[in-house]
Amino acid sequence: MFAWKEKKNQTSQIRAIQAGEKQATTANRRAIGMLPSASVHGERQVFHCRDMKFHKLLLQIEARQSTCCLRIMSPSKKSRAAILVFRGRVLGCIYGNKRFAHQVFDYDALQYTLADMTAPDTMIEVYLLTQEIALAAASMFHSRLMGSTGKDDAYDLLQRAINGLTRTKSPGCVIINNCEGQSVCMVYMFGGKIVAIYSFLEGWLEPKFENAELCLSSVPDPQVLASALAVNSIEDALRLTLSLTGLTDHRPQQRSSFRFDFNPYDTQDKLPAFSIKRGAYLTTTAAG
């Protein structure tokens, strides 16, 4: 009887994760929610660590050079984490635990996350991402930030951010927050165009500037933040990554942040055109 009840609870938890896109609210209150959500039409899988060997899953993702996102929730450890994977390597990781006052990022976050995966009740959600969205989202971890005086008009900032990323063709992300600093919309950019827009109220939207404006107009006293991935090529991006299994990499040196001028009329900061076709390309497959 107890085993049946436990199994029912597990099934309910997994269904709750799988239905997450339908439970969108007006704002994102968790830092791990900053990473791209699963596409409505994309393949996603949810595993209980007690039912599978997570090391095998990670090895498969590395071997297949998949580009994907992993979301990890551990009830017993009271933690949540998200891992951004690019071509089988960790391009960003964020970890939160009720024991910690702040979120943990990158190398330390990955170590905590791997440790929590050993708990039997930990759940792992896996879904594929396009490489363009993954690189755009990575700008939140390895970024040049848009300068702001704190008194800029939000509409002007949105225009300036998108113009700057369009001109430089840098992978980047524009974030629209409410007055409490909670995210309501994410605009992902790559190759000089908007490749995706995600609203925490309506889900994935058509990648048009008008939809970004609509998200902005729906928020009283909105805030606009923007970042550009501080690399010039795919090879540069791969140099920022860590091993997903944690078996081969040493702790990286502290990475610095760079200021990035998003002024569309100033060409001094222009970066070389960034193409997804640079370097070897391997078609990704779903992690099994």
C-alpha positions, 0 to 999 in steps of 0.5 A: 500500500505504501509503495503504491502511494509513493509511486502515485506521488512520483507520477504526480510530481513528474506530470506536474513538471511536464505540465509546467508550460501550462502553469505559466504565471505573470512572472518568473520567481525562480532564478533557474527559470531564466534558462530557456523553457521547453518548446511546446512541440519539442521532445522532453523527458522526465526521470526519477533518479531512483529509476535510472542511472543518471551518469549514463544519461550524462554520458549519452548527452556528452557522447552525442554532443547534444544541445539541451537543458536539464532541470533538476529538482531534489525534494530531500536536498531542497534544491533546484538547478538548471544546466545549459548544455551546448554540444555536450558541454556545460555552458552555464549552470545555476543552483539554488538551495534553501540552505544558501542565501544566494544562487550558485553559478557555473563550476560550483553550481555543477558540483552541487547539482551532480551531488544532489543527483545521487539522491533517489528522489531527485527528478531530472527533466531533459529537453533539446534546444536549438544551438542559437537559443542555447548560445543566446541564453549563455550570455547570462553567464558569460556576458557583456552587459548593456550600460544603463543610467537607471533613469533610461526609458524602458522602451528606449532600452528595449530598442537600444538592446535589440538594435545593438544585438542586431548590429553586432550579430552577437548571441544575446538575451534581452530580459523584461522584468516587472518593478519587483525585478521578476522576469516576465519575458525573455528575448533571444537573439542570434545572427542579427535577428530575434530567434525566440521570445518567451513570455512567462504568461503566454509561453513561446511567442512568434519572434517579432519585435512587436511581441517584445513590445507587447510584453513590455507594455503589459508591465507597469514600470518595467525594467529592461536588461540585456547581455551579449555573449562575450565570444566571437566564434563557436570555438570561443564558446566551447572554451567557456564550457565544462565537462557535463560528467565532471570527470575531466575538467579542473576548476576554471579560472575566474572569468571577468565581465565586460562592458558592452556599448549597445549604442546603435550609432557607435560602431567601435564595439562591432564584433565579427559576424557570428555564424552557427556554421563555424566549426564542426557541426554534429546533428543533435539527438534526444538524450535517452 
